[in-house]
Amino acid sequence: MTLTCKQLLQNHAQAWHEATVHPFLEQCKLGTIHPRQFNTWLVQDYLFVIDLTRMVGRLLAIAPSHHFQ
């Protein structure tokens, strides 16, 4: 069974709202966020991406080739 984005949004409207509506995101959108607050997020996001990349690399290194399809 394949779900479309529309179906996912309909079935999980509350989760989507909670994930996408937040004062931080609104301030980013409006350009009213304090630079210090944005820079803190940016550093945290950078650290997350570095560790995520390393984790994915480790998983790919041990994954069987036939799982790549």
CHARMM-style PDB file with segment names, atoms N, HN, CA, C and O in Angstrom:
ATOM      1  N   MET     1       0.840  -1.178   0.000  1.00  0.00      PROA
ATOM      2  CA  MET     1       0.000   0.000   0.000  1.00  0.00      PROA
ATOM      3  C   MET     1       0.883   1.238   0.000  1.00  0.00      PROA
ATOM      4  O   MET     1       1.815   1.345   0.797  1.00  0.00      PROA
ATOM      5  N   THR     2       0.588   2.164  -0.889  1.00  0.00      PROA
ATOM      6  HN  THR     2      -0.169   2.078  -1.536  1.00  0.00      PROA
ATOM      7  CA  THR     2       1.345   3.400  -0.982  1.00  0.00      PROA
ATOM      8  C   THR     2       0.503   4.555  -0.460  1.00  0.00      PROA
ATOM      9  O   THR     2      -0.634   4.758  -0.887  1.00  0.00      PROA
ATOM     10  N   LEU     3       1.077   5.303   0.467  1.00  0.00      PROA
ATOM     11  HN  LEU     3       2.001   5.139   0.813  1.00  0.00      PROA
ATOM     12  CA  LEU     3       0.393   6.479   0.990  1.00  0.00      PROA
ATOM     13  C   LEU     3       0.892   7.718   0.269  1.00  0.00      PROA
ATOM     14  O   LEU     3       2.078   7.838  -0.039  1.00  0.00      PROA
ATOM     15  N   THR     4      -0.013   8.625   0.008  1.00  0.00      PROA
ATOM     16  HN  THR     4      -0.976   8.528   0.258  1.00  0.00      PROA
ATOM     17  CA  THR     4       0.380   9.888  -0.597  1.00  0.00      PROA
ATOM     18  C   THR     4       0.618  10.909   0.513  1.00  0.00      PROA
ATOM     19  O   THR     4       0.211  10.706   1.657  1.00  0.00      PROA
ATOM     20  N   CYS     5       1.270  11.986   0.166  1.00  0.00      PROA
ATOM     21  HN  CYS     5       1.602  12.151  -0.763  1.00  0.00      PROA
ATOM     22  CA  CYS     5       1.497  13.059   1.140  1.00  0.00      PROA
ATOM     23  C   CYS     5       0.157  13.573   1.670  1.00  0.00      PROA
ATOM     24  O   CYS     5       0.012  13.842   2.863  1.00  0.00      PROA
ATOM     25  N   LYS     6      -0.805  13.704   0.781  1.00  0.00      PROA
ATOM     26  HN  LYS     6      -0.688  13.486  -0.187  1.00  0.00      PROA
ATOM     27  CA  LYS     6      -2.121  14.196   1.181  1.00  0.00      PROA
ATOM     28  C   LYS     6      -2.748  13.278   2.236  1.00  0.00      PROA
ATOM     29  O   LYS     6      -3.316  13.751   3.220  1.00  0.00      PROA
ATOM     30  N   GLN     7      -2.638  11.969   2.022  1.00  0.00      PROA
ATOM     31  HN  GLN     7      -2.176  11.585   1.222  1.00  0.00      PROA
ATOM     32  CA  GLN     7      -3.193  11.017   2.985  1.00  0.00      PROA
ATOM     33  C   GLN     7      -2.460  11.095   4.317  1.00  0.00      PROA
ATOM     34  O   GLN     7      -3.081  11.050   5.379  1.00  0.00      PROA
ATOM     35  N   LEU     8      -1.139  11.213   4.258  1.00  0.00      PROA
ATOM     36  HN  LEU     8      -0.635  11.249   3.396  1.00  0.00      PROA
ATOM     37  CA  LEU     8      -0.375  11.315   5.498  1.00  0.00      PROA
ATOM     38  C   LEU     8      -0.762  12.564   6.282  1.00  0.00      PROA
ATOM     39  O   LEU     8      -0.908  12.520   7.504  1.00  0.00      PROA
ATOM     40  N   LEU     9      -0.926  13.679   5.568  1.00  0.00      PROA
ATOM     41  HN  LEU     9      -0.807  13.714   4.576  1.00  0.00      PROA
ATOM     42  CA  LEU     9      -1.320  14.917   6.239  1.00  0.00      PROA
ATOM     43  C   LEU     9      -2.718  14.800   6.841  1.00  0.00      PROA
ATOM     44  O   LEU     9      -2.966  15.297   7.939  1.00  0.00      PROA
ATOM     45  N   GLN    10      -3.622  14.150   6.131  1.00  0.00      PROA
ATOM     46  HN  GLN    10      -3.420  13.746   5.239  1.00  0.00      PROA
ATOM     47  CA  GLN    10      -4.976  13.969   6.651  1.00  0.00      PROA
ATOM     48  C   GLN    10      -4.981  13.035   7.858  1.00  0.00      PROA
ATOM     49  O   GLN    10      -5.673  13.291   8.844  1.00  0.00      PROA
ATOM     50  N   ASN    11      -4.215  11.963   7.779  1.00  0.00      PROA
ATOM     51  HN  ASN    11      -3.654  11.756   6.978  1.00  0.00      PROA
ATOM     52  CA  ASN    11      -4.207  10.960   8.852  1.00  0.00      PROA
ATOM     53  C   ASN    11      -3.436  11.413  10.086  1.00  0.00      PROA
ATOM     54  O   ASN    11      -3.676  10.927  11.191  1.00  0.00      PROA
ATOM     55  N   HSD    12      -2.517  12.340   9.893  1.00  0.00      PROA
ATOM     56  HN  HSD    12      -2.322  12.735   8.996  1.00  0.00      PROA
ATOM     57  CA  HSD    12      -1.649  12.757  11.005  1.00  0.00      PROA
ATOM     58  C   HSD    12      -1.557  14.274  11.092  1.00  0.00      PROA
ATOM     59  O   HSD    12      -0.471  14.834  11.245  1.00  0.00      PROA
ATOM     60  N   ALA    13      -2.702  14.928  10.992  1.00  0.00      PROA
ATOM     61  HN  ALA    13      -3.583  14.473  10.868  1.00  0.00      PROA
ATOM     62  CA  ALA    13      -2.742  16.391  10.974  1.00  0.00      PROA
ATOM     63  C   ALA    13      -2.142  16.994  12.242  1.00  0.00      PROA
ATOM     64  O   ALA    13      -1.397  17.970  12.166  1.00  0.00      PROA
ATOM     65  N   GLN    14      -2.452  16.434  13.384  1.00  0.00      PROA
ATOM     66  HN  GLN    14      -3.058  15.641  13.446  1.00  0.00      PROA
ATOM     67  CA  GLN    14      -1.942  16.982  14.651  1.00  0.00      PROA
ATOM     68  C   GLN    14      -0.422  16.846  14.732  1.00  0.00      PROA
ATOM     69  O   GLN    14       0.259  17.790  15.133  1.00  0.00      PROA
ATOM     70  N   ALA    15       0.110  15.706  14.364  1.00  0.00      PROA
ATOM     71  HN  ALA    15      -0.443  14.939  14.039  1.00  0.00      PROA
ATOM     72  CA  ALA    15       1.565  15.499  14.395  1.00  0.00      PROA
ATOM     73  C   ALA    15       2.255  16.460  13.430  1.00  0.00      PROA
ATOM     74  O   ALA    15       3.305  17.015  13.752  1.00  0.00      PROA
ATOM     75  N   TRP    16       1.671  16.657  12.253  1.00  0.00      PROA
ATOM     76  HN  TRP    16       0.818  16.206  11.992  1.00  0.00      PROA
ATOM     77  CA  TRP    16       2.253  17.586  11.282  1.00  0.00      PROA
ATOM     78  C   TRP    16       2.266  19.000  11.844  1.00  0.00      PROA
ATOM     79  O   TRP    16       3.261  19.717  11.728  1.00  0.00      PROA
ATOM     80  N   HSD    17       1.160  19.390  12.448  1.00  0.00      PROA
ATOM     81  HN  HSD    17       0.352  18.808  12.541  1.00  0.00      PROA
ATOM     82  CA  HSD    17       1.059  20.728  13.036  1.00  0.00      PROA
ATOM     83  C   HSD    17       2.125  20.917  14.128  1.00  0.00      PROA
ATOM     84  O   HSD    17       2.811  21.939  14.164  1.00  0.00      PROA
ATOM     85  N   GLU    18       2.253  19.938  15.001  1.00  0.00      PROA
ATOM     86  HN  GLU    18       1.696  19.108  14.973  1.00  0.00      PROA
ATOM     87  CA  GLU    18       3.225  20.035  16.095  1.00  0.00      PROA
ATOM     88  C   GLU    18       4.657  20.094  15.578  1.00  0.00      PROA
ATOM     89  O   GLU    18       5.518  20.718  16.200  1.00  0.00      PROA
ATOM     90  N   ALA    19       4.915  19.448  14.443  1.00  0.00      PROA
ATOM     91  HN  ALA    19       4.216  18.941  13.938  1.00  0.00      PROA
ATOM     92  CA  ALA    19       6.270  19.419  13.891  1.00  0.00      PROA
ATOM     93  C   ALA    19       6.599  20.660  13.085  1.00  0.00      PROA
ATOM     94  O   ALA    19       7.774  20.973  12.888  1.00  0.00      PROA
ATOM     95  N   THR    20       5.586  21.374  12.617  1.00  0.00      PROA
ATOM     96  HN  THR    20       4.632  21.120  12.777  1.00  0.00      PROA
ATOM     97  CA  THR    20       5.864  22.485  11.699  1.00  0.00      PROA
ATOM     98  C   THR    20       5.440  23.855  12.203  1.00  0.00      PROA
ATOM     99  O   THR    20       5.784  24.868  11.594  1.00  0.00      PROA
ATOM    100  N   VAL    21       4.705  23.906  13.297  1.00  0.00      PROA
ATOM    101  HN  VAL    21       4.426  23.083  13.792  1.00  0.00      PROA
ATOM    102  CA  VAL    21       4.270  25.196  13.838  1.00  0.00      PROA
ATOM    103  C   VAL    21       4.926  25.383  15.207  1.00  0.00      PROA
ATOM    104  O   VAL    21       4.600  24.686  16.168  1.00  0.00      PROA
ATOM    105  N   HSD    22       5.845  26.327  15.274  1.00  0.00      PROA
ATOM    106  HN  HSD    22       6.110  26.894  14.493  1.00  0.00      PROA
ATOM    107  CA  HSD    22       6.600  26.576  16.503  1.00  0.00      PROA
ATOM    108  C   HSD    22       7.084  28.020  16.461  1.00  0.00      PROA
ATOM    109  O   HSD    22       7.388  28.536  15.385  1.00  0.00      PROA
ATOM    110  N   PRO    23       7.160  28.680  17.618  1.00  0.00      PROA
ATOM    111  CA  PRO    23       7.635  30.068  17.629  1.00  0.00      PROA
ATOM    112  C   PRO    23       8.997  30.249  16.951  1.00  0.00      PROA
ATOM    113  O   PRO    23       9.213  31.248  16.265  1.00  0.00      PROA
ATOM    114  N   PHE    24       9.907  29.306  17.131  1.00  0.00      PROA
ATOM    115  HN  PHE    24       9.732  28.495  17.688  1.00  0.00      PROA
ATOM    116  CA  PHE    24      11.225  29.399  16.497  1.00  0.00      PROA
ATOM    117  C   PHE    24      11.083  29.458  14.981  1.00  0.00      PROA
ATOM    118  O   PHE    24      11.706  30.295  14.328  1.00  0.00      PROA
ATOM    119  N   LEU    25      10.267  28.570  14.424  1.00  0.00      PROA
ATOM    120  HN  LEU    25       9.761  27.890  14.955  1.00  0.00      PROA
ATOM    121  CA  LEU    25      10.072  28.542  12.972  1.00  0.00      PROA
ATOM    122  C   LEU    25       9.368  29.802  12.480  1.00  0.00      PROA
ATOM    123  O   LEU    25       9.707  30.336  11.424  1.00  0.00      PROA
ATOM    124  N   GLU    26       8.398  30.269  13.242  1.00  0.00      PROA
ATOM    125  HN  GLU    26       8.123  29.835  14.100  1.00  0.00      PROA
ATOM    126  CA  GLU    26       7.692  31.500  12.861  1.00  0.00      PROA
ATOM    127  C   GLU    26       8.649  32.690  12.855  1.00  0.00      PROA
ATOM    128  O   GLU    26       8.602  33.522  11.949  1.00  0.00      PROA
ATOM    129  N   GLN    27       9.516  32.772  13.864  1.00  0.00      PROA
ATOM    130  HN  GLN    27       9.554  32.096  14.600  1.00  0.00      PROA
ATOM    131  CA  GLN    27      10.484  33.869  13.924  1.00  0.00      PROA
ATOM    132  C   GLN    27      11.473  33.789  12.763  1.00  0.00      PROA
ATOM    133  O   GLN    27      11.863  34.816  12.208  1.00  0.00      PROA
ATOM    134  N   CYS    28      11.874  32.587  12.397  1.00  0.00      PROA
ATOM    135  HN  CYS    28      11.557  31.752  12.847  1.00  0.00      PROA
ATOM    136  CA  CYS    28      12.760  32.427  11.233  1.00  0.00      PROA
ATOM    137  C   CYS    28      12.052  32.924   9.974  1.00  0.00      PROA
ATOM    138  O   CYS    28      12.628  33.663   9.175  1.00  0.00      PROA
ATOM    139  N   LYS    29      10.807  32.512   9.813  1.00  0.00      PROA
ATOM    140  HN  LYS    29      10.340  31.913  10.462  1.00  0.00      PROA
ATOM    141  CA  LYS    29      10.031  32.885   8.632  1.00  0.00      PROA
ATOM    142  C   LYS    29       9.855  34.402   8.541  1.00  0.00      PROA
ATOM    143  O   LYS    29       9.948  34.982   7.459  1.00  0.00      PROA
ATOM    144  N   LEU    30       9.602  35.034   9.683  1.00  0.00      PROA
ATOM    145  HN  LEU    30       9.527  34.563  10.562  1.00  0.00      PROA
ATOM    146  CA  LEU    30       9.358  36.475   9.701  1.00  0.00      PROA
ATOM    147  C   LEU    30      10.640  37.308   9.746  1.00  0.00      PROA
ATOM    148  O   LEU    30      10.606  38.525   9.559  1.00  0.00      PROA
ATOM    149  N   GLY    31      11.774  36.640   9.995  1.00  0.00      PROA
ATOM    150  HN  GLY    31      11.802  35.652  10.147  1.00  0.00      PROA
ATOM    151  CA  GLY    31      13.040  37.367  10.091  1.00  0.00      PROA
ATOM    152  C   GLY    31      13.189  38.125  11.397  1.00  0.00      PROA
ATOM    153  O   GLY    31      13.955  39.085  11.479  1.00  0.00      PROA
ATOM    154  N   THR    32      12.459  37.696  12.419  1.00  0.00      PROA
ATOM    155  HN  THR    32      11.837  36.916  12.352  1.00  0.00      PROA
ATOM    156  CA  THR    32      12.500  38.390  13.709  1.00  0.00      PROA
ATOM    157  C   THR    32      13.293  37.630  14.773  1.00  0.00      PROA
ATOM    158  O   THR    32      13.361  38.061  15.924  1.00  0.00      PROA
ATOM    159  N   ILE    33      13.881  36.517  14.393  1.00  0.00      PROA
ATOM    160  HN  ILE    33      13.825  36.167  13.458  1.00  0.00      PROA
ATOM    161  CA  ILE    33      14.635  35.718  15.363  1.00  0.00      PROA
ATOM    162  C   ILE    33      15.914  36.454  15.748  1.00  0.00      PROA
ATOM    163  O   ILE    33      16.535  37.113  14.914  1.00  0.00      PROA
ATOM    164  N   HSD    34      16.298  36.337  16.999  1.00  0.00      PROA
ATOM    165  HN  HSD    34      15.794  35.801  17.676  1.00  0.00      PROA
ATOM    166  CA  HSD    34      17.538  36.959  17.461  1.00  0.00      PROA
ATOM    167  C   HSD    34      18.722  36.177  16.898  1.00  0.00      PROA
ATOM    168  O   HSD    34      18.722  34.946  16.940  1.00  0.00      PROA
ATOM    169  N   PRO    35      19.714  36.862  16.380  1.00  0.00      PROA
ATOM    170  CA  PRO    35      20.871  36.170  15.788  1.00  0.00      PROA
ATOM    171  C   PRO    35      21.512  35.164  16.740  1.00  0.00      PROA
ATOM    172  O   PRO    35      21.941  34.095  16.305  1.00  0.00      PROA
ATOM    173  N   ARG    36      21.584  35.485  18.019  1.00  0.00      PROA
ATOM    174  HN  ARG    36      21.235  36.353  18.372  1.00  0.00      PROA
ATOM    175  CA  ARG    36      22.203  34.560  18.980  1.00  0.00      PROA
ATOM    176  C   ARG    36      21.407  33.259  19.079  1.00  0.00      PROA
ATOM    177  O   ARG    36      21.980  32.172  19.157  1.00  0.00      PROA
ATOM    178  N   GLN    37      20.084  33.386  19.076  1.00  0.00      PROA
ATOM    179  HN  GLN    37      19.619  34.268  19.013  1.00  0.00      PROA
ATOM    180  CA  GLN    37      19.228  32.200  19.140  1.00  0.00      PROA
ATOM    181  C   GLN    37      19.392  31.353  17.875  1.00  0.00      PROA
ATOM    182  O   GLN    37      19.490  30.128  17.955  1.00  0.00      PROA
ATOM    183  N   PHE    38      19.423  31.995  16.726  1.00  0.00      PROA
ATOM    184  HN  PHE    38      19.344  32.990  16.661  1.00  0.00      PROA
ATOM    185  CA  PHE    38      19.592  31.257  15.472  1.00  0.00      PROA
ATOM    186  C   PHE    38      20.965  30.593  15.422  1.00  0.00      PROA
ATOM    187  O   PHE    38      21.078  29.443  14.997  1.00  0.00      PROA
ATOM    188  N   ASN    39      21.999  31.296  15.846  1.00  0.00      PROA
ATOM    189  HN  ASN    39      21.906  32.230  16.191  1.00  0.00      PROA
ATOM    190  CA  ASN    39      23.351  30.732  15.826  1.00  0.00      PROA
ATOM    191  C   ASN    39      23.472  29.528  16.749  1.00  0.00      PROA
ATOM    192  O   ASN    39      24.185  28.576  16.433  1.00  0.00      PROA
ATOM    193  N   THR    40      22.782  29.560  17.888  1.00  0.00      PROA
ATOM    194  HN  THR    40      22.203  30.334  18.145  1.00  0.00      PROA
ATOM    195  CA  THR    40      22.776  28.402  18.795  1.00  0.00      PROA
ATOM    196  C   THR    40      22.166  27.197  18.095  1.00  0.00      PROA
ATOM    197  O   THR    40      22.710  26.094  18.153  1.00  0.00      PROA
ATOM    198  N   TRP    41      21.034  27.412  17.434  1.00  0.00      PROA
ATOM    199  HN  TRP    41      20.592  28.307  17.387  1.00  0.00      PROA
ATOM    200  CA  TRP    41      20.398  26.322  16.692  1.00  0.00      PROA
ATOM    201  C   TRP    41      21.321  25.812  15.589  1.00  0.00      PROA
ATOM    202  O   TRP    41      21.441  24.605  15.380  1.00  0.00      PROA
ATOM    203  N   LEU    42      21.970  26.737  14.887  1.00  0.00      PROA
ATOM    204  HN  LEU    42      21.872  27.718  15.057  1.00  0.00      PROA
ATOM    205  CA  LEU    42      22.828  26.356  13.763  1.00  0.00      PROA
ATOM    206  C   LEU    42      23.985  25.472  14.226  1.00  0.00      PROA
ATOM    207  O   LEU    42      24.319  24.492  13.561  1.00  0.00      PROA
ATOM    208  N   VAL    43      24.592  25.808  15.348  1.00  0.00      PROA
ATOM    209  HN  VAL    43      24.320  26.605  15.888  1.00  0.00      PROA
ATOM    210  CA  VAL    43      25.686  24.981  15.885  1.00  0.00      PROA
ATOM    211  C   VAL    43      25.158  23.603  16.271  1.00  0.00      PROA
ATOM    212  O   VAL    43      25.790  22.592  15.965  1.00  0.00      PROA
ATOM    213  N   GLN    44      24.005  23.551  16.940  1.00  0.00      PROA
ATOM    214  HN  GLN    44      23.492  24.373  17.188  1.00  0.00      PROA
ATOM    215  CA  GLN    44      23.428  22.262  17.331  1.00  0.00      PROA
ATOM    216  C   GLN    44      23.082  21.416  16.109  1.00  0.00      PROA
ATOM    217  O   GLN    44      23.307  20.206  16.103  1.00  0.00      PROA
ATOM    218  N   ASP    45      22.541  22.047  15.088  1.00  0.00      PROA
ATOM    219  HN  ASP    45      22.358  23.031  15.094  1.00  0.00      PROA
ATOM    220  CA  ASP    45      22.188  21.329  13.866  1.00  0.00      PROA
ATOM    221  C   ASP    45      23.442  20.793  13.177  1.00  0.00      PROA
ATOM    222  O   ASP    45      23.446  19.667  12.679  1.00  0.00      PROA
ATOM    223  N   TYR    46      24.491  21.590  13.149  1.00  0.00      PROA
ATOM    224  HN  TYR    46      24.488  22.504  13.553  1.00  0.00      PROA
ATOM    225  CA  TYR    46      25.758  21.159  12.551  1.00  0.00      PROA
ATOM    226  C   TYR    46      26.274  19.899  13.264  1.00  0.00      PROA
ATOM    227  O   TYR    46      26.669  18.933  12.612  1.00  0.00      PROA
ATOM    228  N   LEU    47      26.266  19.916  14.589  1.00  0.00      PROA
ATOM    229  HN  LEU    47      25.945  20.701  15.118  1.00  0.00      PROA
ATOM    230  CA  LEU    47      26.742  18.754  15.354  1.00  0.00      PROA
ATOM    231  C   LEU    47      25.869  17.526  15.083  1.00  0.00      PROA
ATOM    232  O   LEU    47      26.379  16.411  14.970  1.00  0.00      PROA
ATOM    233  N   PHE    48      24.561  17.734  14.980  1.00  0.00      PROA
ATOM    234  HN  PHE    48      24.147  18.639  15.073  1.00  0.00      PROA
ATOM    235  CA  PHE    48      23.654  16.634  14.674  1.00  0.00      PROA
ATOM    236  C   PHE    48      23.968  16.032  13.307  1.00  0.00      PROA
ATOM    237  O   PHE    48      24.034  14.811  13.163  1.00  0.00      PROA
ATOM    238  N   VAL    49      24.161  16.888  12.309  1.00  0.00      PROA
ATOM    239  HN  VAL    49      24.108  17.879  12.427  1.00  0.00      PROA
ATOM    240  CA  VAL    49      24.420  16.413  10.946  1.00  0.00      PROA
ATOM    241  C   VAL    49      25.739  15.645  10.879  1.00  0.00      PROA
ATOM    242  O   VAL    49      25.826  14.625  10.197  1.00  0.00      PROA
ATOM    243  N   ILE    50      26.761  16.127  11.580  1.00  0.00      PROA
ATOM    244  HN  ILE    50      26.690  16.956  12.134  1.00  0.00      PROA
ATOM    245  CA  ILE    50      28.050  15.416  11.599  1.00  0.00      PROA
ATOM    246  C   ILE    50      27.859  14.011  12.161  1.00  0.00      PROA
ATOM    247  O   ILE    50      28.313  13.038  11.559  1.00  0.00      PROA
ATOM    248  N   ASP    51      27.194  13.896  13.306  1.00  0.00      PROA
ATOM    249  HN  ASP    51      26.825  14.687  13.795  1.00  0.00      PROA
ATOM    250  CA  ASP    51      26.999  12.577  13.909  1.00  0.00      PROA
ATOM    251  C   ASP    51      26.069  11.699  13.082  1.00  0.00      PROA
ATOM    252  O   ASP    51      26.291  10.494  12.975  1.00  0.00      PROA
ATOM    253  N   LEU    52      25.027  12.291  12.496  1.00  0.00      PROA
ATOM    254  HN  LEU    52      24.846  13.270  12.584  1.00  0.00      PROA
ATOM    255  CA  LEU    52      24.126  11.517  11.642  1.00  0.00      PROA
ATOM    256  C   LEU    52      24.882  10.949  10.446  1.00  0.00      PROA
ATOM    257  O   LEU    52      24.695   9.785  10.090  1.00  0.00      PROA
ATOM    258  N   THR    53      25.728  11.755   9.829  1.00  0.00      PROA
ATOM    259  HN  THR    53      25.880  12.700  10.118  1.00  0.00      PROA
ATOM    260  CA  THR    53      26.511  11.304   8.679  1.00  0.00      PROA
ATOM    261  C   THR    53      27.420  10.147   9.063  1.00  0.00      PROA
ATOM    262  O   THR    53      27.542   9.173   8.321  1.00  0.00      PROA
ATOM    263  N   ARG    54      28.053  10.256  10.215  1.00  0.00      PROA
ATOM    264  HN  ARG    54      27.954  11.048  10.817  1.00  0.00      PROA
ATOM    265  CA  ARG    54      28.928   9.165  10.679  1.00  0.00      PROA
ATOM    266  C   ARG    54      28.134   7.888  10.937  1.00  0.00      PROA
ATOM    267  O   ARG    54      28.581   6.791  10.602  1.00  0.00      PROA
ATOM    268  N   MET    55      26.945   8.039  11.540  1.00  0.00      PROA
ATOM    269  HN  MET    55      26.582   8.930  11.813  1.00  0.00      PROA
ATOM    270  CA  MET    55      26.127   6.868  11.829  1.00  0.00      PROA
ATOM    271  C   MET    55      25.686   6.190  10.534  1.00  0.00      PROA
ATOM    272  O   MET    55      25.748   4.966  10.420  1.00  0.00      PROA
ATOM    273  N   VAL    56      25.244   6.979   9.567  1.00  0.00      PROA
ATOM    274  HN  VAL    56      25.194   7.973   9.660  1.00  0.00      PROA
ATOM    275  CA  VAL    56      24.812   6.401   8.290  1.00  0.00      PROA
ATOM    276  C   VAL    56      25.984   5.714   7.600  1.00  0.00      PROA
ATOM    277  O   VAL    56      25.815   4.655   6.997  1.00  0.00      PROA
ATOM    278  N   GLY    57      27.161   6.304   7.684  1.00  0.00      PROA
ATOM    279  HN  GLY    57      27.299   7.165   8.175  1.00  0.00      PROA
ATOM    280  CA  GLY    57      28.353   5.678   7.106  1.00  0.00      PROA
ATOM    281  C   GLY    57      28.640   4.326   7.735  1.00  0.00      PROA
ATOM    282  O   GLY    57      28.983   3.369   7.041  1.00  0.00      PROA
ATOM    283  N   ARG    58      28.498   4.251   9.057  1.00  0.00      PROA
ATOM    284  HN  ARG    58      28.219   5.028   9.621  1.00  0.00      PROA
ATOM    285  CA  ARG    58      28.726   2.975   9.746  1.00  0.00      PROA
ATOM    286  C   ARG    58      27.700   1.925   9.321  1.00  0.00      PROA
ATOM    287  O   ARG    58      28.037   0.761   9.105  1.00  0.00      PROA
ATOM    288  N   LEU    59      26.447   2.356   9.206  1.00  0.00      PROA
ATOM    289  HN  LEU    59      26.174   3.302   9.382  1.00  0.00      PROA
ATOM    290  CA  LEU    59      25.403   1.416   8.785  1.00  0.00      PROA
ATOM    291  C   LEU    59      25.640   0.917   7.367  1.00  0.00      PROA
ATOM    292  O   LEU    59      25.502  -0.274   7.089  1.00  0.00      PROA
ATOM    293  N   LEU    60      25.996   1.828   6.476  1.00  0.00      PROA
ATOM    294  HN  LEU    60      26.108   2.796   6.701  1.00  0.00      PROA
ATOM    295  CA  LEU    60      26.255   1.424   5.096  1.00  0.00      PROA
ATOM    296  C   LEU    60      27.458   0.489   5.001  1.00  0.00      PROA
ATOM    297  O   LEU    60      27.479  -0.410   4.160  1.00  0.00      PROA
ATOM    298  N   ALA    61      28.448   0.693   5.848  1.00  0.00      PROA
ATOM    299  HN  ALA    61      28.431   1.423   6.531  1.00  0.00      PROA
ATOM    300  CA  ALA    61      29.651  -0.142   5.814  1.00  0.00      PROA
ATOM    301  C   ALA    61      29.350  -1.590   6.180  1.00  0.00      PROA
ATOM    302  O   ALA    61      30.022  -2.501   5.696  1.00  0.00      PROA
ATOM    303  N   ILE    62      28.352  -1.813   7.024  1.00  0.00      PROA
ATOM    304  HN  ILE    62      27.806  -1.073   7.417  1.00  0.00      PROA
ATOM    305  CA  ILE    62      28.064  -3.188   7.460  1.00  0.00      PROA
ATOM    306  C   ILE    62      26.821  -3.777   6.787  1.00  0.00      PROA
ATOM    307  O   ILE    62      26.527  -4.960   6.966  1.00  0.00      PROA
ATOM    308  N   ALA    63      26.097  -2.977   6.024  1.00  0.00      PROA
ATOM    309  HN  ALA    63      26.335  -2.017   5.879  1.00  0.00      PROA
ATOM    310  CA  ALA    63      24.878  -3.463   5.369  1.00  0.00      PROA
ATOM    311  C   ALA    63      25.222  -4.387   4.205  1.00  0.00      PROA
ATOM    312  O   ALA    63      26.161  -4.121   3.454  1.00  0.00      PROA
ATOM    313  N   PRO    64      24.473  -5.461   4.056  1.00  0.00      PROA
ATOM    314  CA  PRO    64      24.689  -6.351   2.907  1.00  0.00      PROA
ATOM    315  C   PRO    64      24.409  -5.604   1.599  1.00  0.00      PROA
ATOM    316  O   PRO    64      23.485  -4.795   1.519  1.00  0.00      PROA
ATOM    317  N   SER    65      25.211  -5.885   0.592  1.00  0.00      PROA
ATOM    318  HN  SER    65      25.962  -6.543   0.657  1.00  0.00      PROA
ATOM    319  CA  SER    65      25.071  -5.188  -0.706  1.00  0.00      PROA
ATOM    320  C   SER    65      23.680  -5.342  -1.302  1.00  0.00      PROA
ATOM    321  O   SER    65      23.174  -4.422  -1.944  1.00  0.00      PROA
ATOM    322  N   HSD    66      23.062  -6.493  -1.096  1.00  0.00      PROA
ATOM    323  HN  HSD    66      23.473  -7.240  -0.575  1.00  0.00      PROA
ATOM    324  CA  HSD    66      21.751  -6.700  -1.718  1.00  0.00      PROA
ATOM    325  C   HSD    66      20.665  -5.819  -1.085  1.00  0.00      PROA
ATOM    326  O   HSD    66      19.558  -5.733  -1.615  1.00  0.00      PROA
ATOM    327  N   HSD    67      20.967  -5.174   0.027  1.00  0.00      PROA
ATOM    328  HN  HSD    67      21.867  -5.244   0.458  1.00  0.00      PROA
ATOM    329  CA  HSD    67      20.014  -4.245   0.632  1.00  0.00      PROA
ATOM    330  C   HSD    67      20.068  -2.866   0.005  1.00  0.00      PROA
ATOM    331  O   HSD    67      19.226  -2.022   0.311  1.00  0.00      PROA
ATOM    332  N   PHE    68      21.026  -2.620  -0.854  1.00  0.00      PROA
ATOM    333  HN  PHE    68      21.709  -3.306  -1.102  1.00  0.00      PROA
ATOM    334  CA  PHE    68      21.185  -1.313  -1.487  1.00  0.00      PROA
ATOM    335  C   PHE    68      20.190  -1.077  -2.615  1.00  0.00      PROA
ATOM    336  O   PHE    68      20.059   0.046  -3.102  1.00  0.00      PROA
ATOM    337  N   GLN    69      19.501  -2.109  -3.026  1.00  0.00      PROA
ATOM    338  HN  GLN    69      19.608  -3.021  -2.630  1.00  0.00      PROA
ATOM    339  CA  GLN    69      18.599  -1.974  -4.174  1.00  0.00      PROA
ATOM    340  C   GLN    69      17.307  -1.302  -3.797  1.00  0.00      PROA
ATOM    341  OT1 GLN    69      16.438  -1.113  -4.648  1.00  0.00      PROA
TER     342      GLN     69
END
